[in-house]
Amino acid sequence: MDEKKLIRIARLGEPFGIRGGIKIYSFYDFILNLKKGQKLYISEGDTEIVKKEVILENIHTHGKGYVIYFEGFKDRNNVEKLRGNWLLLEEDVLFPLPEGQFYTFQILGISVYDSNGEFLGIVKEIIETGSNDVFVVENQGKELLLPFIKDVVKEVDLKEKRIIVELIQEL
């Protein structure tokens, strides 16, 4: 059986109300695109190991966050057991992004090379700055910060798992 790749889309927080709602801390921009009846997964703690398969009943905004309800979870005590776990979604049902945009999980761990083919390191982290993201590239304990802008990032090849960059010369 082919195992599907699961992606973390939110962290489960504290119960909300008495009818089985639970707050989530989402970092998936399309969380409200999830549909009633959609299959989701709950992790086993801080892993991608599936603890439980769940079916989405409802999701809505609450303040600056979200509250989610799952079929079969009808009270506060049921969802309390889910607190602190990850909400996972199958990679192949993620909302498709426009060309030139990528999910964080697709970029992390990719090798980075300069335009001459020299290996610069692996993307270890992505920092969101507001104006553009910054890739933290690590090589043998040293970090290089690369802004995700057209002048620097020339090619992102997800199939080959590599990024080609043009380093900006300092004056």
Backbone hydrogen bonds, N-H to C=O, Kabsch-Sander energy under -0.5 kcal/mol:
donor,donor_aa,acceptor,acceptor_aa,energy
7,I,89,L,-3.0
9,I,87,L,-2.9
10,A,87,L,-1.2
11,R,25,Y,-1.9
12,L,85,N,-3.0
13,G,23,K,-3.6
16,F,21,G,-3.0
21,G,16,F,-0.9
22,I,68,I,-1.9
23,K,14,E,-2.7
24,I,66,Y,-2.1
25,Y,11,R,-2.8
26,S,24,I,-0.7
27,F,9,I,-1.9
28,Y,9,I,-0.7
29,D,27,F,-0.6
31,I,28,Y,-1.6
33,N,30,F,-2.1
34,L,31,I,-1.2
37,G,56,L,-3.4
38,Q,35,K,-2.3
40,L,54,V,-2.9
41,Y,88,L,-2.0
42,I,52,K,-3.1
43,S,86,W,-2.4
44,E,49,I,-2.1
45,G,43,S,-1.0
47,T,45,G,-0.9
51,K,42,I,-3.1
52,K,42,I,-1.6
54,V,40,L,-2.6
56,L,38,Q,-2.7
57,E,69,Y,-2.9
58,N,69,Y,-1.6
60,H,67,V,-2.3
62,H,65,G,-2.4
65,G,62,H,-2.2
66,Y,24,I,-1.0
67,V,60,H,-2.8
68,I,22,I,-2.5
69,Y,58,N,-3.0
71,E,55,I,-2.7
73,F,70,F,-1.6
74,K,72,G,-0.8
76,R,18,I,-0.6
78,N,75,D,-0.5
79,V,75,D,-1.4
80,E,76,R,-1.7
81,K,77,N,-0.7
81,K,78,N,-0.6
82,L,79,V,-1.8
83,R,79,V,-0.6
83,R,80,E,-1.0
84,G,12,L,-2.8
85,N,82,L,-2.0
86,W,45,G,-0.7
87,L,10,A,-3.1
88,L,41,Y,-3.3
88,L,86,W,-0.6
89,L,7,I,-2.2
91,E,5,K,-3.1
93,V,90,E,-1.8
94,L,91,E,-1.6
101,Q,98,P,-1.9
106,Q,103,Y,-1.0
107,I,103,Y,-0.9
107,I,104,T,-1.2
108,L,104,T,-2.2
109,G,123,V,-3.1
110,I,107,I,-2.0
111,S,161,K,-1.6
112,V,121,G,-3.1
113,Y,163,I,-3.0
114,D,118,E,-2.3
115,S,165,V,-1.0
117,G,114,D,-2.3
120,L,112,V,-3.4
121,G,112,V,-1.2
122,I,138,E,-2.4
123,V,110,I,-2.4
124,K,122,I,-0.6
124,K,136,V,-3.3
125,E,136,V,-1.2
127,I,134,V,-3.0
128,E,126,I,-0.5
129,T,127,I,-0.6
129,T,132,N,-1.0
134,V,127,I,-2.4
135,F,146,L,-3.4
136,V,125,E,-3.0
137,V,135,F,-0.8
137,V,144,L,-3.2
138,E,122,I,-2.8
138,E,136,V,-0.5
139,N,142,K,-2.6
142,K,139,N,-1.9
144,L,137,V,-2.7
146,L,135,F,-2.6
146,L,144,L,-0.5
148,F,133,D,-3.4
149,I,147,P,-1.9
152,V,149,I,-1.4
153,V,149,I,-2.7
154,K,152,V,-0.8
154,K,164,I,-2.2
155,E,164,I,-1.8
157,D,162,R,-2.9
158,L,156,V,-0.7
161,K,157,D,-0.9
162,R,157,D,-2.0
163,I,111,S,-2.4
164,I,155,E,-2.4
165,V,113,Y,-2.6
166,E,152,V,-2.9
167,L,165,V,-0.6
